[in-house]
Amino acid sequence: MSLEENKAIIRRLYEAYNEQNLALFDELYAPDYVNPTLQPQGLEDAKQFATVLFKGFPDWHETIEDIIAEGDKVCVRVKLTGTHRRVS
């Protein structure tokens, strides 16, 4: 894939979070997705994690401030906003 195609995929991923559209996760995450810094492992765990996140932050929004691609890697700097809501 080209650098621009890789960046477009990442932009769509942030749109999926901002729109709380878990259906897009099926297109954007590999079934065997692994996040080395968080516990969710695999597509279904990523969707479960996002569901909890959206309940706690119903107005979650990330704005991409910078996006840089080189080779098969994409780095993003975002501005995150959201209001926490206690979930019982």
Backbone as a printed PyTorch tensor [residue, N CA C, xyz], in Angstrom:
tensor([[[  0.8290,  -1.1850,   0.0000],
         [  0.0000,   0.0000,   0.0000],
         [  0.8710,   1.2450,   0.0000]],

        [[  0.3290,   2.3010,  -0.5580],
         [  1.0560,   3.5640,  -0.5840],
         [  0.9600,   4.2470,   0.7770]],

        [[  1.7920,   5.2420,   0.9880],
         [  1.7470,   6.0080,   2.2340],
         [  0.3830,   6.6590,   2.4120]],

        [[ -0.1800,   7.1900,   1.3360],
         [ -1.4830,   7.8470,   1.4250],
         [ -2.5990,   6.8480,   1.7400]],

        [[ -2.5090,   5.6350,   1.1930],
         [ -3.5020,   4.6050,   1.5100],
         [ -3.4250,   4.2180,   2.9870]],

        [[ -2.2110,   4.0800,   3.5070],
         [ -2.0330,   3.7550,   4.9220],
         [ -2.6070,   4.8610,   5.8090]],

        [[ -2.3540,   6.1170,   5.4470],
         [ -2.8950,   7.2320,   6.2330],
         [ -4.4270,   7.2490,   6.1610]],

        [[ -4.9860,   6.9270,   5.0140],
         [ -6.4460,   6.9150,   4.8560],
         [ -7.0780,   5.8620,   5.7710]],

        [[ -6.4370,   4.7220,   5.9100],
         [ -6.9420,   3.6760,   6.7960],
         [ -6.9700,   4.1810,   8.2410]],

        [[ -5.9140,   4.8430,   8.6540],
         [ -5.8510,   5.3750,  10.0180],
         [ -6.9020,   6.4610,  10.2230]],

        [[ -7.0970,   7.3110,   9.2250],
         [ -8.1470,   8.3330,   9.3370],
         [ -9.5230,   7.6820,   9.5120]],

        [[ -9.7740,   6.6190,   8.7680],
         [-11.0530,   5.9030,   8.8890],
         [-11.2070,   5.2840,  10.2780]],

        [[-10.0960,   4.8100,  10.8400],
         [-10.1470,   4.2320,  12.1790],
         [-10.5480,   5.2940,  13.2050]],

        [[ -9.9610,   6.4790,  13.1030],
         [-10.3350,   7.5590,  14.0250],
         [-11.7810,   7.9910,  13.7920]],

        [[-12.2380,   7.9760,  12.5570],
         [-13.6440,   8.2770,  12.2680],
         [-14.5490,   7.2290,  12.9160]],

        [[-14.1610,   5.9720,  12.8690],
         [-14.9520,   4.9040,  13.4830],
         [-15.1110,   5.1570,  14.9800]],

        [[-14.0190,   5.5570,  15.6440],
         [-14.1040,   5.8790,  17.0660],
         [-14.9800,   7.1080,  17.2860]],

        [[-14.7700,   8.1600,  16.5100],
         [-15.5230,   9.3960,  16.7000],
         [-17.0170,   9.2020,  16.4540]],

        [[-17.3580,   8.3220,  15.5230],
         [-18.7650,   8.0380,  15.2210],
         [-19.3030,   6.8740,  16.0550]],

        [[-18.4240,   6.2890,  16.8660],
         [-18.7570,   5.1130,  17.6750],
         [-19.3670,   4.0240,  16.8000]],

        [[-18.7160,   3.7990,  15.6560],
         [-19.1900,   2.8620,  14.6400],
         [-18.3860,   1.5670,  14.7210]],

        [[-18.8700,   0.6450,  15.5350],
         [-18.1500,  -0.6180,  15.7090],
         [-18.1700,  -1.4870,  14.4550]],

        [[-19.1240,  -1.2740,  13.5580],
         [-19.1790,  -2.0450,  12.3170],
         [-17.9300,  -1.8020,  11.4750]],

        [[-17.3900,  -0.5860,  11.5220],
         [-16.1630,  -0.2990,  10.7690],
         [-14.9580,  -1.0430,  11.3220]],

        [[-15.0090,  -1.4290,  12.5920],
         [-13.9000,  -2.1820,  13.1710],
         [-13.6640,  -3.4650,  12.3750]],

        [[-14.7490,  -4.0910,  11.9080],
         [-14.6250,  -5.3300,  11.1340],
         [-13.7850,  -5.1270,   9.8760]],

        [[-13.8640,  -3.9450,   9.2910],
         [-13.0880,  -3.6390,   8.0870],
         [-11.6660,  -3.2040,   8.4030]],

        [[-11.4750,  -2.5660,   9.5460],
         [-10.2030,  -1.8950,   9.8170],
         [ -9.2420,  -2.6740,  10.7120]],

        [[ -9.7520,  -3.5650,  11.5340],
         [ -8.9020,  -4.3620,  12.4210],
         [ -8.7190,  -5.7560,  11.8420]],

        [[ -7.5270,  -6.2820,  11.9620],
         [ -7.2860,  -7.6790,  11.6190],
         [ -7.9180,  -8.5470,  12.7050]],

        [[ -8.4230,  -9.7280,  12.3640],
         [ -9.0390, -10.5910,  13.3760],
         [ -8.0830, -10.9360,  14.5210]],

        [[ -6.7910, -10.9830,  14.2330],
         [ -5.8060, -11.3320,  15.2600],
         [ -5.0570, -10.0970,  15.7760]],

        [[ -5.7080,  -8.9410,  15.7220],
         [ -5.1430,  -7.6800,  16.1960],
         [ -4.5700,  -7.8360,  17.6060]],

        [[ -3.3830,  -7.2760,  17.8240],
         [ -2.7550,  -7.2750,  19.1380],
         [ -2.3270,  -5.8510,  19.4600]],

        [[ -2.7440,  -5.3640,  20.6230],
         [ -2.3170,  -4.0570,  21.1050],
         [ -1.2880,  -4.3010,  22.1920]],

        [[ -0.0280,  -3.9240,  21.9710],
         [  1.0200,  -4.2440,  22.9390],
         [  0.9400,  -3.4370,  24.2340]],

        [[  0.1570,  -2.3540,  24.2610],
         [  0.1000,  -1.5260,  25.4660],
         [ -1.1990,  -1.6850,  26.2530]],

        [[ -2.2170,  -2.2650,  25.6480],
         [ -3.5000,  -2.4740,  26.3250],
         [ -3.8310,  -3.9480,  26.3240]],

        [[ -4.8150,  -4.3180,  27.0940],
         [ -5.1670,  -5.7180,  27.2090],
         [ -5.9750,  -6.2660,  26.0450]],

        [[ -6.7950,  -5.4750,  25.3540],
         [ -7.5830,  -6.0990,  24.2770],
         [ -6.6990,  -6.8010,  23.2530]],

        [[ -7.0700,  -8.0250,  22.9620],
         [ -6.3470,  -8.8050,  21.9680],
         [ -7.3660,  -9.3940,  21.0100]],

        [[ -7.2390,  -9.0650,  19.7320],
         [ -8.1770,  -9.5660,  18.7440],
         [ -9.3040,  -8.5820,  18.5060]],

        [[ -9.9890,  -8.7590,  17.4090],
         [-11.0550,  -7.8450,  16.9820],
         [-12.1770,  -7.7530,  18.0040]],

        [[-12.6670,  -8.8730,  18.4990],
         [-13.8010,  -8.8400,  19.4350],
         [-13.4370,  -8.1330,  20.7370]],

        [[-12.2270,  -8.3530,  21.2560],
         [-11.7940,  -7.6470,  22.4610],
         [-11.6760,  -6.1470,  22.2050]],

        [[-11.2020,  -5.7670,  21.0140],
         [-11.0920,  -4.3460,  20.6770],
         [-12.4780,  -3.7050,  20.6410]],

        [[-13.4580,  -4.4100,  20.1190],
         [-14.8220,  -3.8910,  20.0650],
         [-15.4270,  -3.7890,  21.4700]],

        [[-15.1620,  -4.7750,  22.3180],
         [-15.6410,  -4.7320,  23.6980],
         [-15.0290,  -3.5500,  24.4420]],

        [[-13.7250,  -3.3540,  24.2760],
         [-13.0300,  -2.2410,  24.9210],
         [-13.6310,  -0.9100,  24.4720]],

        [[-13.8670,  -0.7540,  23.1650],
         [-14.4300,   0.4910,  22.6360],
         [-15.8350,   0.7150,  23.1790]],

        [[-16.6260,  -0.3350,  23.3260],
         [-17.9800,  -0.2020,  23.8630],
         [-17.9450,   0.3610,  25.2780]],

        [[-17.0560,  -0.1500,  26.1140],
         [-16.9070,   0.3590,  27.4780],
         [-16.4280,   1.8080,  27.4490]],

        [[-15.4860,   2.0920,  26.5780],
         [-14.9620,   3.4480,  26.4340],
         [-16.0760,   4.4300,  26.0640]],

        [[-16.9160,   4.0590,  25.1200],
         [-17.9860,   4.9440,  24.6610],
         [-19.0570,   5.1420,  25.7380]],

        [[-19.2840,   4.1470,  26.5820],
         [-20.2310,   4.3160,  27.6840],
         [-19.6910,   5.3080,  28.7070]],

        [[-18.4040,   5.2310,  28.9720],
         [-17.7920,   6.1250,  29.9550],
         [-17.5520,   7.5310,  29.4250]],

        [[-17.3800,   7.6490,  28.1150],
         [-17.1400,   8.9410,  27.4640],
         [-18.0660,   9.0590,  26.2590]],

        [[-19.3460,   9.3670,  26.4760],
         [-20.3130,   9.3560,  25.3730],
         [-20.0170,  10.3780,  24.2740]],

        [[-19.2610,  11.4140,  24.5920],
         [-18.9250,  12.4240,  23.5770],
         [-17.4530,  12.3450,  23.1670]],

        [[-16.8760,  11.1640,  23.2840],
         [-15.4730,  10.9160,  22.9040],
         [-15.2070,  11.4490,  21.5050]],

        [[-14.1310,  12.2090,  21.3400],
         [-13.7600,  12.6960,  20.0090],
         [-12.2590,  12.9070,  19.9330]],

        [[-11.6620,  12.3870,  18.8780],
         [-10.2430,  12.5720,  18.6250],
         [-10.0830,  13.3200,  17.3060]],

        [[ -9.3100,  14.3970,  17.3480],
         [ -9.0140,  15.1750,  16.1540],
         [ -7.5630,  14.9230,  15.7720]],

        [[ -7.3400,  14.4800,  14.5490],
         [ -5.9670,  14.2520,  14.0810],
         [ -5.3060,  15.6060,  13.8530]],

        [[ -4.2160,  15.8460,  14.5740],
         [ -3.4680,  17.0970,  14.4340],
         [ -2.3090,  16.9210,  13.4480]],

        [[ -1.6640,  15.7750,  13.5050],
         [ -0.5660,  15.4470,  12.5870],
         [ -0.6510,  13.9710,  12.2470]],

        [[ -0.2870,  13.6420,  11.0080],
         [ -0.2270,  12.2410,  10.6000],
         [  0.9730,  12.0940,   9.6730]],

        [[  1.8400,  11.1480,  10.0210],
         [  3.0840,  10.9410,   9.2830],
         [  3.1830,   9.4630,   8.9350]],

        [[  3.5650,   9.1690,   7.7170],
         [  3.7170,   7.7820,   7.2920],
         [  5.0880,   7.5770,   6.6730]],

        [[  5.6470,   6.4090,   6.9700],
         [  6.9190,   6.0020,   6.3610],
         [  6.9120,   4.4850,   6.2840]],

        [[  7.1790,   3.9640,   5.1110],
         [  7.1240,   2.5110,   4.9360],
         [  5.7210,   2.0080,   5.2370]],

        [[  5.6250,   1.0100,   6.1360],
         [  4.3070,   0.4800,   6.4980],
         [  3.8460,   0.9680,   7.8710]],

        [[  4.4460,   2.0770,   8.3430],
         [  4.1010,   2.6180,   9.6520],
         [  3.4360,   3.9830,   9.5150]],

        [[  2.4630,   4.2460,  10.4190],
         [  1.7900,   5.5340,  10.4470],
         [  1.8140,   6.0200,  11.8920]],

        [[  2.2020,   7.2650,  12.0870],
         [  2.2470,   7.8850,  13.4100],
         [  1.2390,   9.0340,  13.4260]],

        [[  0.4630,   9.1030,  14.5070],
         [ -0.5980,  10.1030,  14.5920],
         [ -0.4800,  10.8560,  15.9110]],

        [[ -0.6470,  12.1710,  15.8360],
         [ -0.7670,  13.0050,  17.0410],
         [ -2.1890,  13.5190,  17.0450]],

        [[ -2.8960,  13.2620,  18.1510],
         [ -4.3080,  13.6230,  18.2130],
         [ -4.5940,  14.5350,  19.4010]],

        [[ -5.6870,  15.2520,  19.2710],
         [ -6.2550,  16.0040,  20.3830],
         [ -7.5060,  15.2510,  20.7950]],

        [[ -7.5510,  14.8470,  22.0510],
         [ -8.6550,  14.0560,  22.5690],
         [ -9.5350,  14.9210,  23.4510]],

        [[-10.8480,  14.8550,  23.2160],
         [-11.8100,  15.5250,  24.0870],
         [-12.9070,  14.5390,  24.4410]],

        [[-13.5170,  14.7760,  25.5790],
         [-14.6190,  13.9280,  26.0110],
         [-14.9550,  14.2160,  27.4520]],

        [[-16.2010,  13.9560,  27.8040],
         [-16.6820,  14.1650,  29.1510],
         [-16.9490,  12.8020,  29.7780]],

        [[-16.3100,  12.5590,  30.9220],
         [-16.4880,  11.2690,  31.5800],
         [-17.8420,  11.2040,  32.2700]],

        [[-18.4840,  10.0710,  32.1060],
         [-19.7550,   9.8080,  32.7560],
         [-19.6140,   8.5330,  33.5620]],

        [[-19.9910,   8.5880,  34.8130],
         [-19.9030,   7.3990,  35.6650],
         [-20.8440,   6.3330,  35.1320]],

        [[-20.3210,   5.1450,  34.9780],
         [-21.1120,   4.0240,  34.4740],
         [-21.2780,   3.0430,  35.6350]],

        [[-22.4970,   2.6620,  35.8960],
         [-22.7250,   1.7180,  37.0000],
         [-23.0990,   0.3600,  36.4900]]])
